[in-house]
Every structure is written in C-alpha cells, then in structure tokens.
Amino acid sequence: MHRYRSVFKDESKLDISYIPYRLPHRNQELRLLKEFFSFILQFPEKMTQRVLITGDVGTGKTVLSQRFGADITREASKRRINLRYVHVNCREYRGSLFLILHHVVSVFHPNFPKRGYSAEELLAILLQVLDEENAYVILTLDEFESLVNREGSEAVYKLTRMQEIRQNEPKRISLICILRNLRVIEKLDASTRSTLQSNIIRLEKYSKQQLIDILNDRVAIAFKPLTVQEETISLIAELAFTEGGNARFGIELLWRAGKYADAEELETVTPECVRKAVSSIIPTLRKDELKFLGFHEKLFLLGIARIFKESQKAYASIAEAEKAYAIVCEEYNVKPHSHTQLWKYLRSFSNYGIVKTEVSNVNAHGRSTLIYLPNVPAEDLEKELTSLLEKRKKRENL
C-alpha cells in the first residue's frame, strides 16, 4: 500500500506566531533596539524607554520586536532582573486603553476583574503590582494606530507621563509602539508627540533577494531536505515582492504551497503549487477577462499555460513562449502573429495580472526577459482557454 509522506518537517515554523532565532536582514535593527534598552540590564529602576518601530505590512516589525523581547528577557533572567515583555495588538483590543491595560495586569494576576476600574486606575494598579513584585515591563503596542485613532492624545499621554509623577520611585514601564506610518503621530498633541519621537526604527521594504534569503531560512527548518525547488522559492519571493516586499505573505504562500504538494502527494513543492496557493488567497482567474481577449491572444496565452503545466517551471523565456504559441497556431490552422505583436499581447496580459515579465541577467550576452504566471494555476488557465477556443470553433462550424 502507498505510504503518504509529507514534504514538511515541521510546518509550525511557518505559523504567523513563530519567532525565528535568526532574522535575516534585520540584524542591524535588532542591535539598535537592544542598544536602546541596554540600561534595563544595568540599572532598570533609573529610567524608561520609548521606541517607535515603523514600516509597511510584512517588513518584520512584529517579529523584530518579539525576537528582541525573547532575547532581552532571557538575558535579564540570567542577571536576576524580573523583566516581562508583553506584546499587545491594539486592534485586537479595539483600540481601548482600558482593555489593553486589563490584559497587562492579567499577565500578573490572571483572574483580575474586568469591571469596576477606569483605565487610569488600572495603570496605577499595574504600577503597584510591579512595585510589589519588583518587576519591570516592556509593553509593545502593536498596530498602535488603533489606540491613537480611538482614544487620541489622552491615552498615550497617560502611558508616557504616569510614571513621571511618581517622584523618586523606580521606573517600571517602557514602551515600544509599532505602526505602519508615522503620520498617525500627527494626530497627537505636541506635548504627547515629543515623548514618543526621540527613538525611531524604520524598516524598509524587503528586496526580492532578501525575501529569497528569508524563505530559504524557513524552508531549512520547516521542510524536509530537497522538497522545495529553487524556482519555487524564487517565484514566491517575486510574488511577495510585488505585494510590497511582504515577507509575511511570502511565508503564508510557502506554507499553502506545501499543503497543495501534500494534497497531491507530490515529492516536491513545485511552482504550480505556488500558483494554486496564491489563487486560493486572491482569486484572480476572472473568466470574463479571458472571454474578451482576442483570438490570437487566447492562442498565445494557451501556449504559455502549456509551458508551465508541462514543465513545472516557474519561469520561461520569450522564445519558449513564441515556440509554444506557434505549435498552438498549427493546431488551429492559423498563421502566427509577429514577434512585435506578441510583445503587445504580453503587455495586455500584464495589465490583467495574468502573466508578468521579469528582466534577468541569466546569460553572458546581457539581459534576458522571462515570463511567469504570478497567481493563476497553469492547469486552470489551460482548461479555461481550451474551453473558450473550442466554443469558438463550434460556432464557426455551424
């Protein structure tokens, strides 16, 4: 009997909550974050810190902060410093300072009642608890925009200034605020802004090569050896790059592609698995758009679909596409259009998001243009085009 074998070694390493030990291309920012908080390991009661981490979706803001939190609490434990790292997604708590602070207090007292206190009282209780346990907290407010948009300056002011009125008392709470765009800070009054804007870490979008490095790291710990093709990783990186350098999107695609490989009992994760995975996230095969393509556009696209279906490759050259198109034209007994016209078709496909082009330095003669299917499974595309062309042939034969 055939025995099922998964391509995964440990798919939990692709979960959104997993915190990797290595952060490719974020080491400099991690070192800077540790430098900002180095005082906690020397004289924690003397000062607090406030840091803003900003960057687009998928640039590693959350995982950077969580990796830092795990590292610094481990180091603090070695030095017998009672330090807690608490990561709160403000949107999950509806941007409510009360709910956020209740969660933080619950870290120390799990059954703390939800009613009967104001946010300001909860903050005072939290400071009292920290005093009693001689503890310190690095509170990370992820999706900080939600708190600012709902409660404005007053909530942020309370968080940043409450400790300042405790004269000669140990400093207990430091803040990391994670947000996509610094412009949200402009909604705060000048006094509150001044307490936040001194330390800012900006995360730039990942390049395609950086995304390849990140994906290779995850492949090494999540998949069995030699189960993920190099072209598969390149295609996922390309798709994640077009989504704004979104590493999170790339990692989710990698996981989904692996699940498709398992479902079809494949030994490797192929580019076609990736195309099926992305189409399950973003349904992109709009039949109406294919229907309105010209006859030769459909023939050309059918040739391209067959290349990727039969070869299981991620990329093909223009020459390969033209050759496949010529074969399809022969089947339908028509004369192929010119090279120039096919380029126009490619631009049209790109506008629809069906076929994309990439300039690559693949040979010694200079640049070469490659084409790829970004998010439509080749098998589905071939079926739909064949159906449309067969319907046309039947109408002509009537």
C-alpha positions in Angstrom: 0.0 0.0 0.0 1.3 3.5 -0.9 2.5 5.3 2.2 1.7 9.0 2.5 4.8 11.2 3.0 4.6 14.9 3.8 7.1 17.5 2.4 7.0 19.1 5.8 9.5 18.5 8.6 7.8 21.0 11.0 5.1 23.2 9.5 4.7 25.1 12.8 7.8 27.0 11.8 5.7 28.7 9.1 3.0 29.8 11.6 2.5 33.6 11.9 3.1 33.3 15.7 6.5 31.6 15.3 9.5 33.7 16.3 12.6 32.6 14.4 16.0 32.7 16.1 17.5 34.3 13.0 16.1 37.5 11.4 17.8 37.8 8.0 18.3 41.5 7.0 17.1 42.8 10.4 20.2 42.3 12.5 21.1 45.9 12.4 17.7 47.0 13.6 17.7 44.3 16.3 21.1 45.5 17.6 19.8 49.1 17.7 16.7 48.0 19.6 18.9 46.2 22.2 21.1 49.3 22.4 18.1 51.5 23.2 17.1 49.2 26.1 20.6 48.3 27.3 20.0 50.3 30.5 17.4 47.7 31.7 20.2 45.1 32.1 22.3 47.6 34.2 20.1 49.9 36.2 16.5 49.2 35.3 14.9 51.3 38.0 16.6 54.5 36.9 14.9 55.2 33.5 12.4 54.1 30.9 12.5 54.0 27.2 10.0 54.7 24.3 10.7 53.4 20.8 8.7 53.6 17.6 9.0 50.9 15.0 7.5 51.8 11.7 7.3 50.1 8.3 4.9 48.7 5.8 3.0 45.4 6.2 5.3 42.4 6.1 8.5 44.2 6.8 9.1 42.3 10.0 8.0 44.9 12.7 6.2 42.4 14.9 8.7 39.6 14.7 11.6 42.0 15.3 10.0 43.2 18.5 9.1 39.7 19.6 12.6 38.4 18.9 14.0 41.3 20.9 11.6 40.6 23.7 12.6 37.0 24.0 16.3 37.8 23.9 16.2 40.6 26.5 14.0 38.8 29.0 16.3 35.8 28.8 19.4 38.0 29.4 17.6 39.8 32.2 16.7 36.4 33.8 20.4 35.5 33.8 21.1 38.7 35.8 18.1 38.0 38.1 16.1 41.0 36.9 12.4 40.4 36.9 11.6 41.7 33.4 8.4 40.9 31.4 7.9 41.5 27.8 4.2 42.0 27.0 3.1 42.2 23.3 -0.4 43.6 22.7 -2.2 44.0 19.4 -4.2 47.2 19.9 -6.6 46.4 17.1 -7.4 43.0 18.8 -8.4 45.1 21.9 -10.4 47.5 19.8 -8.0 50.4 20.5 -9.2 50.6 24.1 -6.6 51.6 26.7 -8.8 50.0 29.4 -8.8 46.6 27.6 -5.1 46.8 26.9 -4.2 47.6 30.5 -6.5 45.0 31.8 -4.6 42.4 29.7 -1.3 43.6 31.0 -2.5 43.4 34.6 -3.9 39.9 33.9 -0.3 38.8 32.9 0.5 39.2 36.7 -3.0 38.4 38.1 -4.9 36.2 35.6 -8.2 36.4 37.4 -8.2 40.2 37.8 -11.8 41.5 37.4 -12.8 43.3 34.2 -15.2 45.8 35.8 -15.1 48.5 38.4 -12.0 50.3 37.3 -11.1 53.1 34.9 -8.1 52.9 32.6 -6.2 55.4 34.8 -6.9 53.2 37.9 -5.7 50.1 36.1 -2.5 51.9 35.2 -2.0 52.8 38.9 -2.8 49.2 39.9 -0.3 47.9 37.3 2.5 50.1 38.8 1.6 49.0 42.3 1.8 45.3 41.2 5.2 45.9 39.6 6.4 47.6 42.8 5.2 44.7 44.9 7.0 42.1 42.6 10.0 44.4 41.9 9.2 43.8 38.2 9.7 45.8 35.0 7.7 45.6 31.8 8.5 46.3 28.2 5.0 46.9 26.8 4.8 46.6 23.0 1.7 48.2 21.4 1.3 46.6 18.0 -1.0 48.4 15.5 -0.6 51.5 17.6 -2.8 53.4 15.2 -5.9 51.7 16.7 -5.2 53.2 20.1 -4.4 56.7 18.6 -7.5 56.7 16.4 -9.9 55.6 19.1 -8.5 57.5 22.2 -6.1 60.1 20.9 -3.6 62.0 22.9 -5.1 61.4 26.4 -4.5 57.7 26.4 -0.9 58.0 25.1 -0.2 60.8 27.5 -1.3 58.6 30.4 1.0 55.8 29.3 4.0 58.1 28.9 3.6 60.5 31.8 2.1 58.4 34.6 5.5 57.4 35.8 6.9 60.9 35.8 4.5 62.0 38.6 5.9 59.2 40.8 8.8 61.2 42.2 11.8 59.2 43.5 10.0 55.9 42.6 11.6 53.1 40.4 10.7 53.4 36.7 8.7 50.3 35.7 7.2 50.5 32.2 8.9 51.0 28.9 7.1 51.3 25.6 7.5 50.0 22.0 4.9 51.3 19.6 4.6 49.6 16.3 2.8 51.4 13.4 2.8 51.4 9.7 3.0 55.2 9.1 4.4 57.9 11.3 1.8 60.3 10.1 -0.6 58.9 12.6 1.5 60.6 15.3 0.5 63.9 13.9 -3.0 63.3 15.4 -1.4 63.6 18.9 -0.9 67.0 20.6 2.6 68.5 20.6 3.4 67.5 24.2 2.5 63.9 23.7 4.4 63.7 20.3 7.5 64.9 22.0 7.6 62.0 24.4 7.4 59.4 21.5 9.5 60.7 18.6 13.0 60.6 20.0 13.8 56.9 19.1 12.5 55.7 15.7 13.4 52.5 13.9 12.3 52.5 10.3 12.0 49.1 8.5 12.4 49.4 4.7 10.6 47.0 2.3 12.5 43.8 1.6 14.0 43.3 -1.8 13.4 40.2 -3.8 16.8 38.7 -2.9 16.2 39.5 0.8 12.9 37.7 0.6 14.6 34.7 -1.0 17.0 34.6 2.0 14.1 34.8 4.4 12.2 32.0 2.6 15.3 29.8 2.4 15.7 30.1 6.2 12.2 29.0 6.8 12.5 26.2 4.2 15.5 24.8 6.1 13.6 24.5 9.3 10.1 23.7 8.1 10.6 21.3 5.1 12.4 18.1 4.5 15.6 18.3 2.5 15.3 18.8 -1.3 11.5 19.1 -1.2 11.3 22.8 -2.2 12.6 23.7 -5.6 14.8 26.8 -6.1 12.5 28.1 -8.7 9.6 27.7 -6.3 11.3 29.9 -3.7 12.2 32.5 -6.5 8.5 32.6 -7.6 7.2 33.1 -4.1 9.8 35.8 -3.5 8.7 37.5 -6.7 5.0 37.4 -5.7 5.8 38.7 -2.1 7.9 41.5 -3.6 5.1 42.6 -5.9 2.9 42.7 -2.7 5.2 45.5 -1.3 8.0 43.3 -0.1 5.6 41.5 2.2 7.6 38.6 3.9 4.5 37.5 5.9 2.6 37.0 2.6 5.6 35.0 1.2 5.7 32.7 4.3 2.0 32.1 4.1 2.3 31.3 0.4 5.2 28.9 1.2 3.0 27.0 3.7 0.0 26.9 1.4 2.1 25.6 -1.5 3.4 22.9 0.8 -0.2 21.9 1.7 -1.0 21.7 -2.0 2.0 19.5 -2.6 0.9 17.2 0.2 -2.7 17.1 -1.0 -1.5 15.9 -4.4 1.1 13.6 -2.9 4.0 15.3 -4.6 7.6 14.8 -3.6 8.5 18.4 -4.1 6.8 21.8 -3.8 6.5 23.0 -7.4 5.8 26.4 -8.9 2.3 25.1 -9.9 1.7 24.5 -6.2 2.5 28.2 -5.6 0.2 29.3 -8.3 -2.6 27.2 -6.8 -1.8 28.6 -3.3 -1.9 32.2 -4.4 -5.1 31.8 -6.3 -6.7 30.4 -3.1 -5.8 33.6 -1.3 -6.5 36.0 -4.1 -8.9 34.5 -6.7 -7.6 36.1 -9.9 -8.8 33.9 -12.8 -11.6 36.1 -13.9 -13.3 34.3 -16.8 -14.9 37.4 -18.2 -11.4 38.9 -18.8 -10.3 35.8 -20.7 -13.5 35.8 -22.7 -12.8 39.2 -24.1 -9.3 38.5 -25.2 -8.7 38.4 -28.9 -8.4 35.1 -30.7 -4.6 35.2 -31.1 -4.2 36.5 -27.5 -6.0 33.4 -26.4 -3.8 31.2 -28.5 -0.6 32.8 -27.2 -1.8 32.5 -23.6 -2.7 28.9 -24.1 0.8 28.2 -25.3 2.2 29.9 -22.2 -0.2 27.9 -19.9 1.0 24.7 -21.5 4.7 25.5 -20.9 4.1 25.9 -17.2 1.8 23.0 -16.9 4.1 20.5 -18.7 7.5 21.7 -17.4 6.5 22.6 -13.8 8.9 25.6 -14.1 8.4 29.0 -12.6 9.9 31.0 -15.5 10.0 30.7 -19.3 11.8 32.7 -21.9 10.0 34.8 -24.6 11.5 32.4 -27.2 9.9 29.4 -25.4 6.6 31.2 -25.3 6.7 32.0 -29.1 7.5 28.4 -29.9 4.6 27.2 -27.8 2.3 29.8 -29.5 3.5 28.6 -33.0 2.5 25.0 -32.1 -0.9 26.1 -30.9 -1.4 28.1 -34.1 -0.6 25.0 -36.1 -3.2 23.0 -34.2 -5.8 25.7 -35.0 -4.6 26.0 -38.6 -3.8 29.8 -38.4 -0.7 31.8 -39.2 1.2 33.1 -36.1 1.4 36.8 -35.5 4.7 38.7 -35.4 7.2 39.0 -32.5 6.2 42.6 -32.1 2.5 41.8 -31.8 3.2 39.1 -29.2 5.0 41.8 -27.1 1.9 43.9 -27.2 -0.1 40.8 -26.1 2.3 40.3 -23.1 1.7 43.9 -22.0 -2.0 43.3 -22.1 -1.7 40.1 -20.1 0.4 42.0 -17.6 -2.3 44.7 -17.2 -4.7 41.9 -16.4 -2.3 40.4 -13.9 -2.3 37.0 -15.7 1.3 37.0 -17.0 4.2 39.0 -15.7 7.6 39.7 -17.0 10.9 39.9 -15.2 14.3 41.2 -16.6 17.0 38.8 -15.5 20.8 38.6 -16.0 20.8 35.0 -16.9 23.5 34.8 -19.6 26.8 36.4 -20.6 25.1 38.2 -23.5 23.2 40.6 -21.3 19.7 40.9 -20.0 17.0 38.4 -20.8 13.3 38.8 -20.3 11.5 36.0 -18.5 7.8 35.5 -18.1 5.9 33.8 -15.3 2.3 33.2 -14.2 2.0 35.1 -10.9 -1.2 33.7 -9.4 -3.1 31.6 -11.9 -2.6 27.8 -11.9 -1.4 26.8 -15.3 -3.8 23.8 -15.3 -6.8 26.0 -14.7 -5.7 28.6 -17.3 -5.2 25.9 -19.9 -8.7 24.4 -19.2 -10.5 27.7 -19.4 -8.7 28.8 -22.6 -9.2 25.4 -24.3 -12.9 25.6 -23.5 -13.2 29.1 -24.9 -11.4 28.2 -28.1 -13.4 25.0 -28.6 -16.6 27.0 -28.2 -15.4 29.4 -30.9 -14.5 26.5 -33.2 -18.0 25.0 -32.8 -19.7 28.4 -33.6 -17.6 28.7 -36.8 -18.5 25.1 -37.9 -22.3 25.8 -37.5 
